[in-house]
């Protein structure tokens, strides 16, 4: 999923896969052992975020979905 992110802003990547906001945490993990991954970016631009949860570079897509 390609999305424009702002430099220095805190984002929370969904690690449980239950969020209706796709890659961003909406609190759906509550009551599970999952916690969101907080991250920031250093440059405002479009980034490819992983929505399959198979990446080894959370939260960024590394092409693992096609392997």
N, CA, C and O of each residue as an XYZ file, in Angstrom:
268
protein
N       0.839     -1.159      0.000
C       0.000      0.000      0.000
C       0.898      1.240      0.000
O       1.705      1.412      0.913
N       0.772      2.079     -0.980
C       1.555      3.314     -1.066
C       0.757      4.443     -0.432
O      -0.416      4.649     -0.745
N       1.417      5.169      0.466
C       0.746      6.257      1.176
C       1.763      7.350      1.497
O       2.921      7.067      1.806
N       1.311      8.609      1.419
C       2.189      9.735      1.728
C       2.253      9.900      3.243
O       1.224     10.018      3.908
N       3.474      9.908      3.781
C       3.705     10.092      5.206
C       4.490     11.372      5.430
O       5.298     11.774      4.593
N       4.244     12.015      6.578
C       4.891     13.274      6.910
C       6.110     13.046      7.796
O       6.065     12.251      8.735
N       7.180     13.738      7.498
C       8.415     13.651      8.284
C       8.162     14.044      9.731
O       7.489     15.038     10.003
N       8.707     13.253     10.668
C       8.629     13.567     12.086
C       7.332     13.229     12.783
O       7.281     13.264     14.013
N       6.285     12.904     12.056
C       4.994     12.567     12.656
C       5.032     11.122     13.143
O       5.599     10.260     12.472
N       4.432     10.847     14.308
C       4.369      9.476     14.824
C       3.225      8.725     14.160
O       2.104      9.224     14.064
N       3.533      7.512     13.704
C       2.536      6.619     13.123
C       2.569      5.307     13.905
O       3.580      4.961     14.515
N       1.456      4.590     13.877
C       1.361      3.315     14.580
C       0.880      2.254     13.594
O      -0.268      2.265     13.150
N       1.786      1.344     13.265
C       1.528      0.273     12.304
C       0.793     -0.872     13.000
O       1.193     -1.295     14.085
N      -0.260     -1.368     12.394
C      -1.035     -2.493     12.925
C      -0.246     -3.790     12.764
O       0.142     -4.148     11.652
N      -0.010     -4.491     13.863
C       0.699     -5.773     13.805
C      -0.243     -6.960     13.968
O       0.165     -8.100     13.748
N      -1.496     -6.713     14.350
C      -2.427     -7.818     14.602
C      -3.228     -8.217     13.366
O      -3.701     -9.351     13.284
N      -3.387     -7.314     12.410
C      -4.162     -7.609     11.212
C      -5.658     -7.417     11.379
O      -6.417     -7.709     10.456
N      -6.103     -6.933     12.535
C      -7.532     -6.762     12.795
C      -8.035     -5.349     12.530
O      -9.244     -5.118     12.553
N      -7.157     -4.417     12.284
C      -7.543     -3.023     12.115
C      -8.332     -2.811     10.829
O      -7.965     -3.321      9.771
N      -9.413     -2.057     10.935
C     -10.188     -1.710      9.742
C      -9.510     -0.584      8.971
O      -9.920     -0.248      7.859
N      -8.467     -0.003      9.571
C      -7.711      1.069      8.925
C      -6.547      0.514      8.102
O      -5.616      1.248      7.769
N      -6.597     -0.766      7.777
C      -5.594     -1.465      6.992
C      -4.247     -1.536      7.690
O      -4.049     -2.425      8.518
N      -3.312     -0.643      7.396
C      -1.969     -0.750      7.977
C      -1.790      0.037      9.267
O      -0.804     -0.169      9.974
N      -2.709      0.927      9.589
C      -2.577      1.728     10.793
C      -3.437      1.172     11.922
O      -4.556      0.711     11.698
N      -2.902      1.222     13.128
C      -3.591      0.703     14.309
C      -4.842      1.522     14.616
O      -4.823      2.751     14.563
N      -5.931      0.821     14.936
C      -7.147      1.499     15.386
C      -7.600      0.968     16.748
O      -8.720      1.236     17.182
N      -6.718      0.208     17.424
C      -7.035     -0.310     18.749
C      -7.681     -1.679     18.759
O      -8.017     -2.187     19.829
N      -7.864     -2.293     17.598
C      -8.528     -3.601     17.507
C      -7.727     -4.716     18.176
O      -8.261     -5.802     18.405
N      -6.469     -4.468     18.487
C      -5.615     -5.479     19.120
C      -5.906     -5.647     20.603
O      -5.424     -6.600     21.216
N      -6.676     -4.754     21.189
C      -6.921     -4.802     22.638
C      -7.448     -6.170     23.041
O      -8.371     -6.702     22.424
N      -6.847     -6.731     24.085
C      -7.220     -8.062     24.553
C      -6.398     -9.164     23.916
O      -6.620    -10.343     24.191
N      -5.441     -8.790     23.061
C      -4.555     -9.770     22.424
C      -3.126     -9.500     22.894
O      -2.879     -8.567     23.659
N      -2.208    -10.311     22.436
C      -0.802    -10.110     22.791
C      -0.084     -9.159     21.828
O       1.111     -8.908     21.988
N      -0.790     -8.638     20.845
C      -0.193     -7.744     19.850
C      -0.112     -6.309     20.363
O      -0.962     -5.864     21.135
N       0.917     -5.597     19.925
C       1.046     -4.168     20.184
C       1.442     -3.492     18.876
O       2.177     -4.075     18.079
N       0.969     -2.280     18.646
C       1.321     -1.597     17.399
C       2.789     -1.194     17.382
O       3.405     -1.004     18.430
N       3.331     -1.069     16.195
C       4.723     -0.645     15.993
C       4.719      0.854     15.724
O       4.212      1.307     14.698
N       5.288      1.622     16.655
C       5.400      3.064     16.460
C       6.558      3.338     15.509
O       7.621      2.727     15.620
N       6.346      4.262     14.573
C       7.436      4.639     13.667
C       7.263      6.064     13.174
O       6.172      6.633     13.226
N       8.359      6.625     12.696
C       8.374      7.935     12.047
C       9.203      7.799     10.775
O       9.936      6.825     10.596
N       9.078      8.771      9.914
C       9.920      8.817      8.712
C      10.671     10.144      8.709
O      10.210     11.127      9.287
N      11.811     10.165      8.064
C      12.648     11.368      8.072
C      12.369     12.310      6.911
O      12.849     13.443      6.885
N      11.582     11.826      5.946
C      11.303     12.632      4.759
C       9.825     12.512      4.403
O       9.285     11.406      4.384
N       9.167     13.629      4.122
C       7.779     13.604      3.675
C       7.763     13.148      2.222
O       8.280     13.826      1.334
N       7.162     11.991      2.003
C       7.039     11.432      0.651
C       6.126     10.217      0.702
O       5.604      9.872      1.762
N       5.934      9.570     -0.438
C       5.110      8.371     -0.508
C       5.956      7.143     -0.165
O       7.057      6.969     -0.687
N       5.429      6.303      0.714
C       6.101      5.084      1.156
C       5.204      3.887      0.875
O       3.979      4.010      0.874
N       5.811      2.735      0.637
C       5.064      1.488      0.483
C       5.052      0.775      1.822
O       6.085      0.308      2.302
N       3.872      0.697      2.421
C       3.725      0.025      3.700
C       3.184     -1.383      3.477
O       2.408     -1.621      2.552
N       3.598     -2.306      4.325
C       3.200     -3.702      4.195
C       1.795     -3.909      4.732
O       1.508     -3.549      5.874
N       0.919     -4.483      3.924
C      -0.403     -4.825      4.432
C      -0.616     -6.335      4.511
O      -1.692     -6.779      4.910
N       0.399     -7.141      4.134
C       0.280     -8.604      4.232
C       0.866     -9.142      5.539
O       0.638    -10.299      5.893
N       1.617     -8.306      6.254
C       2.242     -8.643      7.548
C       3.370     -9.671      7.423
O       3.734    -10.298      8.418
N       3.929     -9.857      6.223
C       5.016    -10.821      6.009
C       6.387    -10.156      5.884
O       7.395    -10.853      5.772
N       6.443     -8.847      5.902
C       7.697     -8.128      5.706
C       8.696     -8.388      6.828
O       8.307     -8.640      7.968
N       9.962     -8.325      6.505
C      10.994     -8.410      7.537
C      11.501     -7.004      7.863
O      12.455     -6.845      8.625
N      10.857     -5.982      7.283
C      11.241     -4.583      7.480
C      10.018     -3.764      7.925
O       9.674     -2.765      7.293
N       9.373     -4.187      9.002
C       8.145     -3.542      9.493
C       8.381     -2.058      9.707
O       9.361     -1.697     10.359
N       7.543     -1.194      9.197
C       6.262     -1.384      8.558
C       6.322     -1.330      7.028
O       5.285     -1.281      6.366
N       7.513     -1.340      6.479
C       7.679     -1.114      5.042
C       7.639     -2.416      4.248
O       8.148     -3.445      4.692
N       7.034     -2.353      3.078
C       6.943     -3.504      2.188
C       8.343     -3.860      1.667
O       9.093     -2.990      1.223
N       8.678     -5.149      1.730
C       9.952     -5.603      1.179
C       9.756     -6.650      0.078
O      10.709     -7.310     -0.336
N       8.513     -6.796     -0.389
C       8.216     -7.740     -1.462
C       7.980     -9.160     -0.998
O       7.828    -10.054     -1.831
N       7.942     -9.402      0.319
C       7.747    -10.759      0.841
C       6.444    -11.382      0.372
O       6.353    -12.606      0.272
N       5.442    -10.579      0.085
C       4.140    -11.091     -0.359
C       4.220    -11.835     -1.682
O       3.342    -12.642     -1.989
N       5.245    -11.581     -2.461
C       5.365    -12.215     -3.786
C       6.305    -13.428     -3.774
O       6.589    -14.005     -4.823
N       6.784    -13.810     -2.587
C       7.709    -14.958     -2.498
C       6.967    -16.212     -2.125
O       7.574    -17.276     -2.003
